[in-house]
């Protein structure tokens, strides 16, 4: 994990957005995952992964699955692409 002194600027995180969207989609095509699971698989901090997932959610690329009260985190799944 990155130390606090190594924390990247938000602009740097946003610059990686398109590349990370592809990597996240590849992971979510296999099975739904939580943000901590995605962050670990991507070897990135959870806060950066949250930024990417929230933008993907905003643009209808992913959706959160319902969770039970016992679950700590929502799992996210890839949404099928709309046909043109």
N, C-alpha and C positions, 0 to 999 in steps of 0.2 A: 504494500500500500504506500501511497505517497505521504510524505510528511507534510505538515501544514505549511512549512516554508516553501514546499515545492508545488503548492496549489496553483493550478493554471488559471489564467484570466478567462472570464466568461467569453470574451471575443474569440479566444483560441479554441475553446470548446465548441462554439457555434461554427467555427471554420471547418471543424471535423464532421459536422452534422451529416452531410450526404454520404460520406464514406461509412460512418457508423450506422446510418439507417440500413445500408446494405448488409452489414455484419449482423445487426440485430435481427433483420428479417430472416437471414439464413439460420440463426439460432432458433427463432420462434417458429419456423416452418417445421422443425423437428418436434417441438413440444412447447406448451405454454410455460413461461418462467416468470419469477418475481424480479423486481429491480435488483435486489442483492444477488440473486443467481446470475442475472445478466451481467452485472458489474464484475463478478468473479470470473465469468467465462470470457469477458472482454479484457480483463486485467485493467479495469478503469475504476475510478472512485464512484461510489453510489450517486453522489450529487451530479456528476457529469452524465451518468446513465439516466438519471431522472430527467435532466434537461432534454435529452434525445427522445426518450419515451414520451414525454409530455408533448413534444412537437409532433411526433408521429401520431399520437392520439388526436391532437387537434386537427390534423389533416386526414383523419379517417384511415390511417394505415394499420393501427392496432386498436384493440379494445381490451378493457379489463374484464376479467371473468368474475362472476359472483363469488364471494368468499364466505365461509362460515365464520361464526364468532371466534372460533378457536384458532383461525389462521391469523398470522401477524401481518401478512402482506397480500395484496392482490396479485394474481397471475395475469400476465398479458398474453394475448394471442394475436397472430397476424390476421388481418381481415382479407377476404378475397378481393382481388382487383375488380373494379367495375368494368364491364365490357362497354366498348365504345359504340 
